[in-house]
Amino acid sequence: MNPDDLLRSRAKELLNSKQVRVVLGWTASPGSPVSTPLFARTEEDADRLKVDETCSLNLANYLLRFKDEERVAIVARGCESRSIVVLIQENQLRREQVYILGKGCTGVFVQGVKSPSCAQCRYPNPVIYDEMLGDPVEPAEPDPALTQADAEFDRLSQNERWEIVSADISRCIRCYACRQVCPNCYCPVCFVDASNPQLVGKTHNLSDNMLFHIIRALHMAGRCVECGACHRACPMGIDLMRFNRRVCRIVQEKFNAVSGVDLNYPPALTRFAPDDPQEFIK
């Protein structure tokens, strides 16, 4: 049975047996190179489900919309499952609320090009699941070109890095697509939308843009699972994952933590260690 048929069959069984109220998956979008989310509640809906390399959105982004449902099912690859782990760790979901249909992932392709985040992915298989749809896949070797580009960026001086980042961030139009597609950006009122007090200006000049992206990067420290959804959603083509990869690497180096891989291990920035050297304090 091919992956789509297996997914559709299991979705129908879960819905018909009332084990879940809805199955979160993807469906083909005519005229679009990417598949769109589908919230299947009936057999007819389930017949439209699919999972392949065009499924670029991280479905965990939609889970909190269904937190009041008795139980929901979700198709989860490595990235979705890690996002789910973070949501559970942060008490946004209970593990028993979610039935996870695991699926190994060979990468997301947009218009025939593999997403850079997938080219560096170390967790193509779900880290937690209730059942697997098909066999696990082997992690691919990291893209040497991307690894080299990151290393070259790290070797630049602080001023040189600032110039490159500033050129990127100056193109931001503050559409907040990066925030909207992120499964772990769930604050009821985002800091950029706060008005009393207003924390960030509403313009898209460099200073306001930079403040938004710096605060967001810090907010995602220890929480970002490097799914790349923000980068793929950016209409200006800003390399947001360059920031996120660096933040994730710093968290791993300083706290020996990787986001969303262990449900029993609390997020890095929620832990207290009496022997923490607190190197950031001058």
Secondary structure, 3 states (H helix, E strand, C coil): CCHHHHHHHHHHHHHHCCCCCEEEEEECCCCCCCCEEEEECCHHHHCCEECCCCCCCCHHHHHHHHCCCCCEEEEECHHHHHHHHHHHHCCCCCHHHEEEEECCCCCCEECCEECHHHHCCCCCCCCCCCEECCCCCCCCCCCHHHHHHHHHHHHCCHHHHHHHHHHHHCCCCCCCHHHHHCCCCCCCCCCCCCCCCCCCCCCCCHHHHHHHHHHHHHHHCCCCCCCCHHHHHCCCCCCHHHHHHHHHHHHHHHHCCCCCCCCCCCCHHHCCCCCCCCCCCC
